[in-house]
Amino acid sequence: MEATGPYSTLKVQGRAFAQIAAFHPEITALRRDLHAHPELGFEEVYTASRVQEALKQCGVDEIHSGIGKTGVVALIKGQRNSSGKMMALRADMDALAMTEHNDFSWKSAHAGLMHGCGHDGHTAMLVGAARYLAQTRNFDGTAVLVFQPGEEGFAGAKAMIEDGLFERFPAQSVFGMHNWPAMRPGTVGVNPGPMMAAADRITIEITGKGGHGAHAYQTVDPVLVAAHIITAVQSIVSRNVRPIDNAVISLCAMRAGELGAMSVIPGSATLVGTVRTFNPQVQAMVERRLSEMCSAVAQGFGASATVLYERSYPATINTAAEARFAADVAQSLVGAECVVRDLEPSMGAEDFSFMLQVKPGAYMRIGQGVEGGVGSCFLHNSRYDFNDEILPLGAALHASLIEQGMPI
């Protein structure tokens, strides 16, 4: 059976999509309301309240708030619970600290804040799944719907776990998805292994000896040292990481001296950047080599350098069985030709990784980009917007994971 909703031009099979497409306008209205009211991590007060209001209207069995500060969890019980199974679905809720440059009616109403990554759409899709699952309950077990705060750098997934998420709601597996502008609508991608890289922050503090720019021989120039460090650290990946492994070192910011003081050599300089890896052994080696190299380069100029290496998000690694299952579910909706089962991993990062460290599960990408049109603007861009056309598909994919993972 194929169905298309009031707005949707997607061709998707299955009862779940057909029923969810019928309330596509309501999901879209929620998504656009959330887009107009963006909130940063752990500040999602309005968002969490709108989610709870929507979940009550959906008729879910239980709503739990304040988990991981502003997180919300809903429970929906199936027609049966003889299996004793619990499966978790996760959507992130937070926005970014960036100024929106769109001009549609639902653009951000808050200066300097924007849903530039589509978390408004992720939240709306999970609410859509909640409405369908609460109406039909065509499964044997309990669906755990996790609305997570603070994905954008705040490790909200970790906060929810530390607040007892999986002790209170002991799901056997967990699934999440993210919109992807580089894939067309109606497609789904997954990988039975790495999906996203670990993201680490590095801060390199260089101490030299300041002085007059006209008498540089009397100084130990930290700007010169910084320049050599910037060049030298690029050899770590090219000469220490095996070609079949993956790693990125990017030094993205530098602070030294005063722009108005053209003849003053500063006494110190700071470099800030990021390291991206998939393999823990590669990650440890890069951390060690950064410290050794920065210190050695600085000493060669009579300066000193210290590296602060902060491990932020671990790599997002799908478990093979759950990735295959997610791909099978997606195929049942959109067909084999629209499912990429060996999607190339991204060097971006995602805090769903914390959930996958403690539970089997899979993280998927759902296509949303129309070439040169709606949804094609990439993530974290000031003109990005979520493509509302895919809302019913995302909701149906969530719901189908539950129905096929806990069949009656």
Secondary structure as GFF3:
##gff-version 3
##sequence-region A 1 408
A	DSSP	beta_strand	2	3	.	.	.	ID=ss1
A	DSSP	beta_strand	12	13	.	.	.	ID=ss2
A	DSSP	alpha_helix	15	21	.	.	.	ID=ss3
A	DSSP	alpha_helix	24	36	.	.	.	ID=ss4
A	DSSP	alpha_helix	45	58	.	.	.	ID=ss5
A	DSSP	beta_strand	62	67	.	.	.	ID=ss6
A	DSSP	beta_strand	71	77	.	.	.	ID=ss7
A	DSSP	beta_strand	86	92	.	.	.	ID=ss8
A	DSSP	alpha_helix	119	136	.	.	.	ID=ss9
A	DSSP	beta_strand	142	148	.	.	.	ID=ss10
A	DSSP	alpha_helix	156	162	.	.	.	ID=ss11
A	DSSP	alpha_helix	165	168	.	.	.	ID=ss12
A	DSSP	beta_strand	173	180	.	.	.	ID=ss13
A	DSSP	beta_strand	188	189	.	.	.	ID=ss14
A	DSSP	beta_strand	194	196	.	.	.	ID=ss15
A	DSSP	beta_strand	198	207	.	.	.	ID=ss16
A	DSSP	beta_strand	211	212	.	.	.	ID=ss17
A	DSSP	three_ten_helix	213	218	.	.	.	ID=ss18
A	DSSP	alpha_helix	222	240	.	.	.	ID=ss19
A	DSSP	beta_strand	247	255	.	.	.	ID=ss20
A	DSSP	beta_strand	264	265	.	.	.	ID=ss21
A	DSSP	beta_strand	268	277	.	.	.	ID=ss22
A	DSSP	alpha_helix	280	300	.	.	.	ID=ss23
A	DSSP	beta_strand	304	313	.	.	.	ID=ss24
A	DSSP	beta_strand	316	317	.	.	.	ID=ss25
A	DSSP	alpha_helix	320	334	.	.	.	ID=ss26
A	DSSP	three_ten_helix	336	338	.	.	.	ID=ss27
A	DSSP	beta_strand	339	340	.	.	.	ID=ss28
A	DSSP	alpha_helix	352	358	.	.	.	ID=ss29
A	DSSP	beta_strand	361	367	.	.	.	ID=ss30
A	DSSP	three_ten_helix	388	390	.	.	.	ID=ss31
A	DSSP	alpha_helix	391	405	.	.	.	ID=ss32
###
